[in-house]
Amino acid sequence: MADKQKQLLQQIERLLETDNTPALHKLLSDQWSSDIAEIVELVDNEERRAIFDVMDKPMSAEVLEKVDEATRAELFELLEGEELTSLISELDPDDAADILSELSEEKRAKLLENISPHESAEIKELMSYSEDSAGGIMDPVVISVSEDATVGEAVSKIRAAEIDEDFYSVFVVNKTDRFLGDVRIRFLLTRPENTKIHDLIDPDTIYVYIDTDQEEVRNIFSKNNLIVVPVLDRNHRLAGRITADRVIEVAEEEAAEDLYTMAGTDPEELDNISVLHAARVRLTWLLPCLIGTGVTALVLMFFHDRFHIDNLSLIYTAALAFVPMIAAISGNAGLQTSAIVVSGLATGHLVALRLSQVFTREVRIALLVALSCGLLGGIACALLLHTKGLENGIKVTRLVFAFSTAMFSAIMVATTLGLFLPFLFRRIGIDPAISSGPLVTTANDSISVAIYMSLTLLLAT
């Protein structure tokens, strides 16, 4: 925690202990809602209740929106009834929809009944869209004018509009409400009042559709340095807008989801502070890995029987010592490749979208890595066998050759999986980040060990 936050926390706790409500109200009124949200996440429910009691309603609504989901789940219990309804009403429809989606269907319906029909209808419409789509993250409040309007009429409409958010352009529609483009605010400030809006329209305005995936929306913003983009329905009618600050939130969410998936857990873990809940989420991923490692054990037991038949137990024992090295190096090589590809797919980088280009580059890298690791691994294998004085008991040269060949082969196989699986998962609608997760890594261990033991049995006996 930063020094500023520590100092703020100490001040709040001191005022809470002395029950100095006026001073606490003044202190919180001078803070950013994001700073207060961080404090609310740290204190207990009794202190949270006291903080919300002294804050103004708009500030309380902002804090409720900014805290993490686990903390918000506890605040739902503290702020039930009319108080929670009033705070939801203070939020923009898109933020309100995001928060209400975290509630049970019963509580959500009850809250929506107590909100004004107009607000309730807007929120319900937003909640009908996929949460990962442009419709799910857009703000439905926009300023639009007819193409036949003048600059003076457009400015008058802006002045009369009840909109709290900043806006950077005015959207233009025709008589049938079809979107035509936008007009920058600077034109409205610098052109004569009788200038027709139609003459100022930018016909090349970049837009997205309601069902566009939020990851694609983020990439569109990034590639084109946008501040705002209009959202259209499939009839080309204006439905809302997405601003850069919302896209930043989406980027953070996507990055966090990929990170959790690659680590073998789930963002759902943060929805609840219960350790039992977190353990259940992690075990959902780890138990299949346990099965996967069991498969690796079966592979080793299978080859143990093959070596035992020909009385080659000494070779098997020596080869077994290098299994962790094969599994670890090949697994990490595959993970490096999949991480690069997953990152490229997530950011929409052009190279990552063309399999042929990625394949050409990654195969060359894999060949260099596999050759280097095979050579260095073989040297390490020879030195370790020499240190243990096993030269006379086994054919060291053959075992070293088998190890080097297996290392090369395992890395090439792992890299190939790391390259193709993200593209395959993306094609069939599965998060590509899973290809870097523990399930695939565990499967790669079994494959690499099977390759190694097969080559050892073939080449070293």
C-alpha positions, -999 to 999 in steps of 0.1 A, spaced: 0 0 0 13 35 -9 22 59 19 -7 81 9 -32 52 13 -17 42 46 -20 77 59 -56 80 47 -65 46 63 -50 57 96 -69 90 95 -102 72 88 -97 46 115 -88 73 140 -119 93 132 -140 61 134 -126 53 168 -134 88 182 -168 87 164 -160 121 148 -186 120 120 -183 156 108 -146 153 104 -149 120 87 -175 134 63 -152 163 54 -122 140 50 -140 116 26 -155 145 6 -120 156 -3 -109 122 -16 -111 105 -49 -137 77 -50 -111 53 -62 -90 59 -31 -120 55 -8 -128 22 -26 -93 8 -18 -99 17 19 -133 1 19 -117 -31 6 -94 -32 36 -117 -24 65 -143 -47 82 -180 -45 76 -187 -24 107 -163 3 94 -177 0 59 -211 7 73 -199 38 91 -180 51 60 -211 47 38 -233 64 64 -212 97 62 -206 98 24 -229 116 0 -251 94 -22 -232 101 -55 -198 94 -38 -212 62 -22 -225 50 -56 -191 56 -72 -173 37 -44 -198 8 -47 -189 7 -84 -152 8 -80 -146 -18 -52 -137 -54 -62 -164 -80 -66 -157 -98 -33 -161 -66 -14 -192 -56 -33 -208 -89 -25 -205 -80 12 -217 -45 6 -249 -59 -10 -257 -74 24 -250 -41 42 -269 -19 17 -300 -39 11 -333 -23 4 -340 13 -5 -304 24 2 -290 0 -25 -318 10 -49 -310 47 -45 -272 40 -51 -279 20 -82 -301 48 -95 -271 72 -92 -250 52 -116 -249 53 -153 -269 25 -169 -239 6 -181 -223 6 -146 -256 -2 -130 -261 -32 -154 -226 -45 -145 -233 -44 -108 -268 -59 -110 -255 -88 -130 -236 -99 -99 -268 -102 -79 -292 -132 -78 -321 -131 -102 -345 -125 -74 -327 -96 -58 -320 -81 -92 -357 -82 -102 -367 -66 -69 -342 -37 -73 -353 -31 -109 -389 -28 -98 -380 0 -75 -361 20 -101 -379 44 -125 -393 26 -156 -371 45 -180 -339 36 -161 -350 0 -155 -357 -5 -193 -323 8 -202 -306 -14 -177 -326 -45 -187 -317 -39 -224 -280 -36 -215 -282 -68 -195 -297 -86 -224 -264 -84 -243 -235 -107 -237 -213 -92 -210 -183 -97 -233 -198 -78 -263 -198 -42 -273 -235 -40 -262 -226 -53 -228 -200 -25 -222 -215 4 -240 -231 35 -226 -266 39 -242 -266 77 -235 -256 95 -266 -261 129 -283 -273 126 -319 -286 151 -344 -303 149 -378 -282 155 -409 -305 183 -418 -298 202 -386 -276 233 -384 -246 239 -361 -267 262 -340 -294 236 -335 -268 210 -326 -252 232 -300 -287 240 -285 -293 202 -283 -260 197 -265 -269 225 -240 -303 209 -233 -290 174 -229 -289 158 -195 -256 140 -197 -230 137 -170 -202 120 -190 -178 139 -212 -184 136 -250 -161 143 -279 -183 142 -309 -219 144 -320 -233 114 -339 -254 121 -370 -284 101 -382 -307 103 -412 -345 105 -412 -348 68 -406 -323 69 -377 -296 52 -396 -261 62 -385 -242 84 -410 -211 94 -391 -200 119 -365 -191 156 -362 -162 167 -340 -169 192 -313 -143 216 -327 -163 220 -359 -194 230 -338 -173 256 -321 -156 270 -352 -182 269 -379 -210 295 -384 -243 286 -367 -262 282 -400 -237 256 -414 -255 223 -422 -244 193 -401 -244 173 -433 -215 193 -446 -194 185 -415 -200 147 -412 -169 124 -412 -182 95 -434 -153 73 -424 -162 72 -387 -151 39 -372 -179 20 -355 -187 -14 -340 -218 -35 -338 -236 -45 -306 -224 -81 -309 -188 -73 -315 -166 -90 -290 -151 -67 -264 -116 -79 -272 -120 -69 -308 -134 -35 -296 -102 -30 -275 -80 -38 -305 -99 -13 -327 -93 14 -301 -57 5 -298 -50 4 -336 -68 36 -344 -60 57 -312 -97 63 -306 -113 82 -277 -149 71 -285 -166 48 -309 -204 45 -317 -222 12 -313 -247 2 -339 -273 -25 -341 -275 -48 -372 -299 -23 -388 -272 3 -387 -291 23 -360 -272 41 -332 -275 21 -300 -248 37 -278 -211 45 -275 -180 32 -259 -153 55 -245 -116 49 -240 -118 47 -202 -143 18 -205 -119 0 -229 -91 4 -204 -113 -15 -179 -119 -42 -205 -82 -45 -213 -75 -50 -175 -103 -76 -173 -91 -95 -203 -55 -95 -191 -66 -107 -157 -87 -135 -172 -58 -147 -194 -34 -146 -164 -58 -166 -142 -65 -191 -170 -28 -196 -177 -21 -201 -139 -48 -227 -138 -75 -208 -119 -105 -186 -127 -115 -149 -122 -145 -163 -104 -122 -169 -74 -123 -131 -67 -161 -130 -66 -161 -144 -31 -137 -139 -2 -144 -175 11 -113 -196 12 -135 -227 6 -148 -210 -25 -113 -202 -37 -101 -238 -29 -130 -253 -49 -122 -231 -79 -85 -241 -79 -92 -278 -73 -115 -277 -104 -83 -272 -124 -59 -291 -103 -78 -324 -101 -76 -330 -139 -39 -323 -136 -36 -350 -109 -52 -374 -134 -27 -362 -160 3 -368 -138 -12 -403 -131 -10 -409 -169 27 -399 -168 32 -424 -140 15 -451 -160 38 -444 -189 68 -449 -167 54 -481 -153 47 -494 -188 83 -488 -198 96 -503 -165 80 -536 -176 96 -533 -210 131 -527 -196 126 -554 -170 118 -581 -196 153 -577 -211 170 -573 -178 178 -536 -186 168 -523 -152 201 -503 -148 195 -484 -180 159 -477 -169 171 -464 -135 197 -442 -152 172 -429 -178 146 -423 -151 169 -397 -134 166 -374 -165 128 -376 -168 122 -343 -148 147 -325 -171 130 -336 -203 95 -328 -189 105 -294 -175 125 -281 -205 100 -293 -231 71 -280 -211 86 -246 -206 95 -244 -243 59 -251 -252 47 -226 -227 69 -199 -241 55 -204 -276 19 -206 -265 23 -174 -243 36 -155 -273 8 -167 -296 -19 -161 -269 -6 -126 -263 -6 -119 -301 -42 -132 -304 -53 -111 -275 -38 -79 -288 -49 -85 -324 -14 -82 -336 -15 -89 -374 13 -114 -373 -4 -134 -346 -35 -137 -368 -17 -153 -397 -8 -189 -388 17 -193 -417 38 -163 -406 38 -174 -369 46 -210 -379 76 -199 -400 90 -178 -372 83 -201 -343 96 -233 -360 130 -216 -367 132 -205 -331 121 -240 -319 148 -256 -340 175 -234 -325 162 -240 -290 158 -277 -295 193 -282 -309 209 -261 -282 190 -279 -254 196 -313 -269 233 -306 -271 237 -291 -237 214 -317 -222 234 -345 -237 266 -330 -222 250 -327 -188 237 -363 -191 272 -376 -199 289 -357 -171 263 -369 -145 266 -405 -156 304 -402 -155 302 -387 -120 282 -417 -108 306 -442 -124 280 -459 -145 302 -462 -177 307 -499 -173 272 -508 -164 254 -493 -193 261 -481 -228 266 -444 -219 271 -431 -254 238 -446 -265 219 -433 -235 234 -398 -240 224 -400 -277 189 -412 -268 186 -383 -242 197 -356 -267 174 -369 -294 145 -371 -270 152 -336 -257 152 -323 -293 120 -342 -302 101 -333 -270 108 -296 -275 97 -297 -311 65 -315 -302 58 -291 -272 65 -261 -294 42 -274 -321 14 -279 -295 21 -244 -281 18 -230 -316 -13 -247 -329 -35 -252 -298 -42 -214 -293 -53 -211 -329 -74 -243 -326 -90 -232 -293 -98 -198 -308 -114 -214 -339 -137 -236 -318 -146 -208 -294 -124 -217 -264 -102 -192 -246 -68 -196 -262 -52 -189 -228 -62 -224 -217 -35 -237 -241 -9 -222 -216 -27 -236 -186 -17 -266 -164 -40 -290 -182 -21 -287 -215 13 -285 -197 5 -318 -178 -5 -335 -211 28 -323 -226 47 -339 -198 31 -373 -206 39 -369 -243 76 -358 -237 82 -387 -212 67 -412 -236 90 -399 -264 121 -400 -242 115 -436 -228 107 -449 -263 139 -435 -277 159 -448 -248 144 -483 -252 151 -481 -290 186 -465 -290 202 -473 -257 196 -511 -256 
